[in-house]
């Protein structure tokens, strides 16, 4: 973090911002400000260069064609790759998650090269879309409570040896492979299929991103009453019989 405060970048809101995913940027910004941190947030459109010196980068979901355009432009730009080399934290959702992988299937039905920042490969499933609430147990190494979110995707994502599942699902499809995994992560790069927005449902993930950016083990406590009420409401709703 620089003397200017925590630098947060919302990547390509004009292409990748479905299901309220921009809320993830708002939550990170708010959670940092509640701790007295100055936050410099930048929304980078797809016709702009991605800065390479920020602390946290957030990427949302999108439709098939915008996903292809975003992947092509991010590959040409190279800013996210350089940011990771500089130690930046990236949190991605759905289409953004697939883009960070090694390969996904685009709107033309063709393999599309991803950024290779996560060791995952995504294909398109032939079965029904994965739609509905998801509950999952987050990788214990991250020290986070149960994951709650909403999925709506046709993709199937296979995790390679260079990444770990973000969570194991109790409810929902997650990565769609049938192995019970949801999302993926490595040291500083995270991906999930969860909307919601996921950081509003899981503020502890936002806090984790901030801690990683600050290189600290803990943050001062904040009033979590609203977030916990939302979490309890959504978890209870997900567990209701259909």
C-alpha positions as CSV (number, residue, x, y, z in Angstrom):
1,X,0.0,0.0,0.0
2,X,1.3,3.4,-0.9
3,X,1.2,6.7,1.1
4,X,-1.9,7.5,-1.0
5,X,-3.8,4.7,0.7
6,X,-5.3,1.4,-0.5
7,X,-5.5,1.4,-4.3
8,X,-8.5,-0.6,-5.6
9,X,-9.2,-1.2,-9.3
10,X,-12.6,-2.3,-10.8
11,X,-11.6,-3.9,-14.1
12,X,-13.8,-3.3,-17.2
13,X,-17.1,-2.3,-15.7
14,X,-18.4,-1.7,-19.2
15,X,-17.9,-5.4,-20.1
16,X,-17.8,-7.4,-16.9
17,X,-20.4,-6.3,-14.4
18,X,-23.4,-8.6,-14.2
19,X,-25.6,-9.5,-11.2
20,X,-24.4,-6.6,-9.1
21,X,-20.8,-7.6,-9.2
22,X,-19.7,-4.0,-8.9
23,X,-20.9,-4.3,-5.4
24,X,-17.7,-6.2,-4.6
25,X,-15.7,-3.0,-5.3
26,X,-18.1,-1.0,-3.1
27,X,-17.7,-3.5,-0.2
28,X,-13.9,-3.6,-0.3
29,X,-13.9,0.2,-0.4
30,X,-16.3,0.5,2.5
31,X,-14.6,-2.2,4.6
32,X,-11.3,-0.4,4.2
33,X,-12.8,3.0,5.1
34,X,-14.4,1.6,8.2
35,X,-10.8,0.8,9.4
36,X,-9.7,4.4,8.8
37,X,-7.9,3.6,5.6
38,X,-7.8,6.0,2.7
39,X,-9.0,4.3,-0.5
40,X,-8.2,5.3,-4.0
41,X,-10.6,3.5,-6.3
42,X,-10.3,3.5,-10.0
43,X,-12.9,2.1,-12.5
44,X,-10.9,1.1,-15.6
45,X,-13.0,0.8,-18.8
46,X,-12.0,-1.6,-21.6
47,X,-10.6,1.2,-23.8
48,X,-8.2,2.3,-21.0
49,X,-4.9,0.8,-19.8
50,X,-5.0,-1.3,-16.6
51,X,-2.7,0.3,-14.0
52,X,0.0,-2.0,-12.7
53,X,0.7,-0.5,-9.3
54,X,-2.7,-1.0,-7.5
55,X,-3.2,-3.2,-4.5
56,X,-6.5,-5.0,-5.2
57,X,-8.1,-5.7,-8.6
58,X,-11.7,-6.8,-8.9
59,X,-13.3,-8.4,-12.0
60,X,-16.9,-9.3,-12.4
61,X,-19.0,-11.6,-14.6
62,X,-20.3,-10.9,-18.1
63,X,-22.0,-12.4,-21.2
64,X,-20.1,-14.5,-23.7
65,X,-19.2,-11.9,-26.2
66,X,-18.1,-9.2,-23.7
67,X,-16.1,-12.0,-22.0
68,X,-14.2,-12.7,-25.2
69,X,-13.6,-9.0,-25.9
70,X,-12.4,-8.5,-22.3
71,X,-10.0,-11.5,-22.5
72,X,-8.5,-10.2,-25.8
73,X,-8.0,-6.7,-24.5
74,X,-6.5,-7.8,-21.2
75,X,-4.1,-10.0,-23.0
76,X,-3.0,-7.2,-25.3
77,X,-2.8,-4.8,-22.3
78,X,-0.7,-7.0,-20.0
79,X,-1.4,-4.8,-17.0
80,X,-3.0,-7.5,-14.8
81,X,-0.1,-9.9,-15.4
82,X,2.4,-7.1,-14.4
83,X,0.3,-6.2,-11.4
84,X,0.5,-9.8,-10.1
85,X,4.2,-9.8,-10.7
86,X,4.2,-6.7,-8.5
87,X,2.4,-8.5,-5.7
88,X,-1.2,-7.4,-6.4
89,X,-4.3,-9.2,-5.2
90,X,-7.0,-10.2,-7.8
91,X,-10.5,-11.3,-7.0
92,X,-12.6,-12.5,-10.0
93,X,-16.2,-13.7,-10.5
94,X,-17.7,-16.0,-13.1
95,X,-16.6,-14.8,-16.6
96,X,-13.7,-12.9,-14.9
97,X,-12.8,-16.2,-13.1
98,X,-12.6,-18.0,-16.5
99,X,-10.6,-15.2,-18.1
100,X,-7.9,-15.5,-15.4
101,X,-7.5,-19.2,-16.2
102,X,-5.4,-20.8,-19.0
103,X,-8.3,-21.3,-21.4
104,X,-12.1,-21.1,-21.8
105,X,-14.6,-21.5,-24.6
106,X,-15.8,-18.3,-26.1
107,X,-19.1,-17.2,-27.7
108,X,-17.9,-18.6,-31.0
109,X,-17.6,-22.0,-29.5
110,X,-13.8,-21.9,-29.9
111,X,-11.0,-22.3,-27.2
112,X,-10.0,-18.8,-26.1
113,X,-6.6,-18.1,-24.4
114,X,-6.9,-16.8,-20.9
115,X,-4.4,-14.8,-18.8
116,X,-2.9,-17.9,-17.2
117,X,-3.0,-16.3,-13.7
118,X,-4.9,-19.3,-12.3
119,X,-4.2,-22.9,-13.3
120,X,-7.8,-23.7,-14.4
121,X,-9.4,-24.6,-17.8
122,X,-13.0,-23.9,-18.5
123,X,-15.3,-25.6,-21.0
124,X,-19.0,-25.3,-21.7
125,X,-21.3,-27.8,-20.1
126,X,-24.0,-29.7,-22.1
127,X,-26.4,-30.2,-19.2
128,X,-28.7,-27.6,-17.6
129,X,-27.2,-24.3,-16.4
130,X,-25.9,-24.2,-12.9
131,X,-28.4,-21.8,-11.3
132,X,-29.3,-21.2,-7.7
133,X,-27.9,-20.6,-4.2
134,X,-24.6,-22.1,-3.2
135,X,-23.2,-22.9,0.2
136,X,-19.7,-24.2,0.6
137,X,-16.9,-24.8,3.1
138,X,-14.0,-22.5,2.3
139,X,-10.4,-23.9,2.1
140,X,-9.4,-24.1,5.8
141,X,-6.0,-22.5,4.9
142,X,-7.9,-19.3,4.3
143,X,-9.6,-19.3,7.7
144,X,-13.0,-18.1,6.5
145,X,-16.6,-19.0,7.4
146,X,-19.0,-20.7,5.1
147,X,-19.3,-19.3,1.6
148,X,-22.7,-18.2,0.4
149,X,-23.6,-16.9,-3.0
150,X,-25.7,-17.2,-6.2
151,X,-24.5,-19.1,-9.3
152,X,-25.8,-18.7,-12.9
153,X,-23.4,-20.3,-15.4
154,X,-23.0,-22.9,-18.1
155,X,-19.2,-23.2,-17.6
156,X,-17.4,-26.2,-16.2
157,X,-14.0,-25.3,-14.7
158,X,-11.3,-27.9,-14.0
159,X,-8.5,-27.0,-11.5
160,X,-4.9,-27.9,-12.3
161,X,-2.1,-28.7,-9.9
162,X,-1.1,-25.1,-9.6
163,X,-4.3,-24.0,-7.9
164,X,-6.6,-25.1,-5.0
165,X,-10.4,-25.1,-4.8
166,X,-11.7,-22.0,-3.0
167,X,-14.5,-24.1,-1.4
168,X,-16.2,-27.4,-1.3
169,X,-19.9,-27.1,-1.9
170,X,-22.6,-28.4,0.4
171,X,-25.3,-26.9,-1.9
172,X,-25.1,-26.0,-5.5
173,X,-22.8,-27.0,-8.4
174,X,-19.8,-24.8,-8.0
175,X,-17.2,-25.5,-10.7
176,X,-19.7,-27.9,-12.4
177,X,-17.3,-30.8,-12.6
178,X,-19.2,-33.0,-10.1
179,X,-16.2,-33.1,-7.7
180,X,-17.8,-30.7,-5.3
181,X,-15.3,-27.9,-5.8
182,X,-16.1,-24.2,-6.1
183,X,-13.8,-21.5,-7.4
184,X,-10.0,-21.6,-7.2
185,X,-7.1,-19.7,-5.8
186,X,-3.3,-19.5,-5.5
187,X,-1.2,-17.2,-3.4
188,X,-2.8,-13.8,-4.5
189,X,-5.3,-14.7,-7.2
190,X,-8.9,-15.8,-6.4
191,X,-11.8,-16.9,-8.6
192,X,-15.4,-17.9,-7.9
193,X,-18.6,-18.4,-9.7
194,X,-20.5,-16.7,-6.9
195,X,-22.6,-13.6,-7.5
196,X,-24.6,-11.9,-4.8
197,X,-22.6,-9.7,-4.8
198,X,-20.4,-12.3,-3.2
199,X,-18.4,-9.9,-1.0
200,X,-21.6,-8.4,0.5
201,X,-22.6,-11.9,1.5
202,X,-19.1,-12.8,2.6
203,X,-17.4,-9.6,4.0
204,X,-14.7,-11.7,5.6
205,X,-13.4,-12.4,2.1
206,X,-13.2,-8.6,1.5
207,X,-11.3,-8.3,4.8
208,X,-8.9,-11.1,3.7
209,X,-8.1,-9.2,0.4
210,X,-7.4,-6.1,2.4
211,X,-5.1,-8.0,4.9
212,X,-3.2,-9.5,2.0
213,X,-2.7,-6.1,0.4
214,X,-1.6,-4.6,3.7
215,X,0.5,-7.7,4.6
216,X,-1.1,-7.9,8.1
217,X,-2.6,-10.8,10.1
218,X,-5.6,-8.9,11.5
219,X,-7.7,-5.8,11.0
220,X,-9.5,-3.6,13.6
221,X,-13.1,-4.9,14.3
222,X,-16.0,-3.1,12.6
223,X,-19.8,-3.2,13.0
224,X,-20.9,-6.3,11.1
225,X,-24.5,-6.3,12.1
226,X,-25.8,-5.5,8.6
227,X,-23.6,-8.0,6.9
228,X,-24.3,-10.8,9.3
229,X,-28.1,-10.2,9.0
230,X,-27.7,-10.6,5.2
231,X,-25.6,-13.7,5.5
232,X,-28.1,-15.4,7.9
233,X,-31.0,-14.4,5.7
234,X,-29.5,-15.8,2.5
235,X,-28.2,-19.0,4.2
236,X,-31.6,-19.7,5.7
237,X,-33.3,-19.1,2.4
238,X,-30.9,-21.4,0.6
239,X,-31.7,-24.2,3.1
240,X,-35.4,-23.9,2.7
241,X,-37.0,-26.9,0.9
242,X,-37.8,-26.3,-2.7
